[in-house]
Amino acid sequence: MAIMALERIDATPRVGDRAFDVLHSAIMSGRFPPGQRLQPGELSAQLGISTMPIREAVKRLKALGLVEDLPHRGTVVKVLSGEELLHIYQVRAVLEIEATRLGAPHMTEEALLDAEVAYAQMARALQRQDVVEYTDRDEEILALVYEASGNPVLLETIRHLWSRCRSFKIVGVRQQIESGEREPLLVHQRRLIEAIRRGDAAEAGRITAESLDAAIERITSAIDEG
């Protein structure tokens, strides 16, 4: 699988950080899909920098669990097995239900307005079939809720899990769009915002649980069929 073209970056003192940012963004946006080979020489030529900062960037991506070394293939964007994906979503369910329960009662009017803006942007992204923008705005809404819990470590941990399953989320949204089932992609977030606005933290928690339970059911079914 050929690497998609990347913009060249300047050889500044922060070139290692820039290389990491470019590769991380390519993975998070789906430009580098699971299984994509990351060849330092090819990346070096595209970015216009030496291979050393690229190797350091790849090392950081490995630490995040986003890339892995495979026999006879080298370094590739990590492909999650069904079992690994299921484990991630099971942990997400535990953390995100609690984060919703803790954050919902403390959402300010300003935060709710920000969530409404993100929701409108998400709906427009869905109309454009911009899967990456849709996913970004979906995570923004959830982050506003979880941030209100007052526990930054909780949000940081959840964000890490999001990054681990980002490719799965993007593929899932794209499949729903292609099947013509766009409306369900807006229901969960709408219900969540409305429950929080009513001051019903318990209902907000149930809505989060329903969303993640549905994802877990889809993953489990795929494992059983496979």
N, C-alpha and C positions, 0 to 999 in steps of 0.2 A: 504494500500500500504506500503510494508516494505521499510525501509530506506536503501539505498545502502551503502555498506561498506565505511567507511572513515578511513584515516590514523590517528593513534594516534598522539597527540601533546604533547610537553613537558610543564610541569607546571612551566612556567617562570613568571616573573612579568608582561609580556605582554600577558598572557594567554587569556585574554578577547579579545584582538585584533586578536590573532591567531585563536580563535574560530570563530570570525566574518569573518575573511578571508576565512576560510575553508567552512563555510556555504554559504557565498556569492558566492564563486567560484562554489560550487555545484549547486547553483541556476542558475548562469550565463551560466554554461556549459550544462545545461539541465539534469544533473545527478539527481537533485531534480526537477521533473516536476511540473507544476501547479496542486494543489490539494494534493501534498505530505505532509503528517503530519510530524510535527517537535516535537517530544516528548523528552523533556529534559532528562529524565531518560535513554532512549535508546541512545541518542546522547552522554550523559555522559559516558556510558559504552564503546561506540565505540572510543571516543576520549581520554579516560583515564584521564578525568578531572572532577571536581565537576560540579554540575548543575548551580551554581551561574554565572560563566562566560558565560555559554551557554544561560541562561536567559537574560543576558545583551546583548549578541550578537543578540538574537532574537528581543529584544527591538529596537536595531539599525536598523535591517532589516525591522521592522514595520514602522519606521520613514521614510524609503526610499520607502515605498509602495510595498515592495517585498513579505511580508507575512501578514497574517491577521488572526484574531480569528473568528471562525465560531461556531455557536451553535451545541452542541453535537459532534463536531469533534475536537475542540481545535485549536491549531495554525497550519496553513497550508501555503504552498507556494501559493501566491495569484493567483486566476483564474480571468482573465480579462473578463468582459462581452464584447459583440460585440460593445456596445455603448461606453464603456470605451476605448476600443482599437481604435475606430474611433476618439474619442476626442484626444487621444494621437497623432495619425497620422495627424490630422488636425493642431495641434499645431506644430508638427515636420515640416510640409510643410511650415508653415509661417516662422519659424526660420531658417530652413536649406536652403531654397531658398535665403533668405537674407544673410546667412553666406557664401553661395557659391558666391553670387554677390560681397560681400565685400572681400572675401579671394582670389578669382581667380586672380585678377590683381597683388597680392602681393606674389604669390608663387615663391619662389626662385628656381634656378636650382637644388640646393641640395634637396629641398623639393620634386621637381618633380622626381628626381632620387629615393628618398625614396619611393615615390608613385609607381614608376615602379617596385621596388623590392617587395613591398607589393602585387602588382598586380600579379607578377610571383608566389609568394608564395601562393596567393589565388587560382590561376589556378591549381597549384600542389595539393593543399588541396582538390579541387573539384574532381580531378582525383582519389584521395584516398578516396573520399566520407567522408572526415573529415569536418563535418558541422560546428563544433565549431571553428576550425582553419579558415575555409572560412569566417565565420562571423566576427572573430577577425580582419582579414586582410582587409575585406571590411570596417569595422569601422575605421581602421587605415588610409586608404586612405582618407576617408571623414574627419577625424580629422585633417589631414595635411592641407586640404583645409580650413577648418573652423578656424583652429589655425592662419592661415595667415591673418584672418580678424583683428587681433590685439585686439579682445575683449574676454578675458578669461571667462567672465561670460556667454557669449553666448555659448561657447563650453561646459562649465560646465553644463549648462541647457540642452543642447542637449544630452550630455552623460547620464544625469539622465533619460531623456525620452527613450533613447536607452535601458537602464537597465530595465525600466518598461515593454517594449515590447519585450525583448530579447527572451523569450520562443516562442512567435509568429513568430519571424524571423527565429529561428532555425527550427521550424516545417515547415515553408514555404519552406525553402531551401531543407530540407529533402524530402518533397513531390515532388518538382521539379526534384530532382535527381532520385527519384524512378519512376517518370513518363518518364524519359529519356530526359527531357528538360534541359540539363546542359548548353548549349551554351548561352541562354538568361541571365544566372547568371553572365556572364562576359562582357556583352555588355555595360551596363550602366557605369561601372567604366572605361572601355576603352575609350568610347566616352567622358567622363568627363575629363580624363587626356589629351586627344588630343585637346579638346576645350581650356583648360587652356594653353597648350603649344602653341597654335595658338594666344593666347592673347585675346580670345573671351569670355569675362566674361558673356555677355548676353546669349550666347549659353550654357555656363556652367550652368547658372541659369535655363534655360529651360530644360536641361537634368535632373537636380535635381528635377524640378517640375514634369516632366513626370514620373520619377521613383516613387515618392511619390503619385502622382495622381493615378497611376496604383494600388498601394497598397490600397489606400482609396477606389477605385472602387471594389477591391476584398472583402474588409471588408464589404462595403455597400451591395454587392450582397449576402454575407453570412448572414447578418442580415435580409435581405428581404426574403431569402429562409427559415430562421429559424422561 
